[in-house]
Amino acid sequence: MEIQVMKNILGENDRIAAENQAMFRDKGVYVLNLMGSPGAGKTSVLEKTMEHLKDKLSMAVIEGDLFTSKDAERIDKYGVPVIQINTAGGCHLDAAMVQKAAASLDLAALDLLIVENVGNLVCPAEFAVGEQEKAVVLSVTEGADKPLKYPLMFKEAAVALLNKVDLLPYCDFDMQGARDDITALHPGIEVIELSCTKGTGLDAWCEWLEERARR
Amino acid sequence: MEIQVMKNILGENDRIAAENQAMFRDKGVYVLNLMGSPGAGKTSVLEKTMEHLKDKLSMAVIEGDLFTSKDAERIDKYGVPVIQINTAGGCHLDAAMVQKAAASLDLAALDLLIVENVGNLVCPAEFAVGEQEKAVVLSVTEGADKPLKYPLMFKEAAVALLNKVDLLPYCDFDMQGARDDITALHPGIEVIELSCTKGTGLDAWCEWLEERARR
């Protein structure tokens, strides 16, 4: 019973996600679904991405949170259009939420739409929202064992951002081990080491993103 | 439809959780449900707790993970009985999983059973497993905005462990703000600042736990 219902929910979500994807393709906007644990640094990555790319690309952001508009307020300061979704306790965004939020955006004017998902390394990976690609942010403070413990996220993501590398000297993080596990789970995935506070890796990340948004 | 099914699932879980709670009470074992984001440091807290308390109390651990037995292997080194539950992608432990795992333990011989939940700051808070109390581990590297963004976890927990305080000099974490938000969400909650690497706060935490396990 529970499994059948879950299949129905996922099936209905996939249908709406496909609609969204067709709509985004039609409007010529590249959509990235940005995921990761609470505090992995998703919003900080977004802030640095806007600093680097907002004069080069026409961008917008959809922010997903259970409660509060704290993240949307951080984005709003950059003058980039931002829509906040509050899931009211829900552990992931779904395609219907993103469809409704996207209706408030002038999609035809956009090159790039980033959807920041709810902070959760499990559930968001199961629900497509209509994105072209997914990205996962993993903070090195979370530990190098996380890819094998949360494999779906890394299998689904086109790029893994290993964030907060400025804290590596104070953490016991096996970078080579993490990279090996991630590429074993998903051969061909892009892995970028990042520090939003020191600026490490931001050029590589923004080039990766810009190349896609201009396709 | 989805909401009705969710109510049924939660109702069934609550029924089994009540059975578990009665069984644990009957056997005289204090059960703590330990929750937090991926990489908050739940397993490290467990390791330090065992170092401090394993000669004073009869302990066991149930480990919840989506995949792998990495955490159970870390616990096993301390000579404490440990049962690994793999949820195979499931985002939380439920009462039925814990009931099945607990059947392998000699409960009557235990003072303390700690259930380490799946790394997730959202879903585990919704599913009682039969615990007497819940604890949440929040790493300061996750940011001080997390209590208001993930309020249910802090409303449910009897104690909040603010972990990795050794990294405070390298993080932008507003400790007073976090404490204020946590106590506003849950007046009377115990808040303990902890560092597993430096040993900070471990005496306070282990005293809190021992006092409960001896009741």
Interface residues (C-beta under 8 A of the other chain):
Chain A: M1 E2 V5 I9 S37 P38 G39 D65 L66 F67 T68 K70 G89 C91 V118 G119 N120 L121 V122 C123 S139 T141 E142 G143 D145 K146 L148 K149 Y150 P151 L152 K164 D166 L167 Y170 C171
Chain B: M1 E2 V5 I9 S37 P38 G39 D65 L66 F67 T68 K70 G89 C91 V118 G119 N120 L121 V122 C123 E126 S139 T141 E142 G143 D145 K146 L148 K149 Y150 P151 L152 K164 D166 L167 Y170 C171
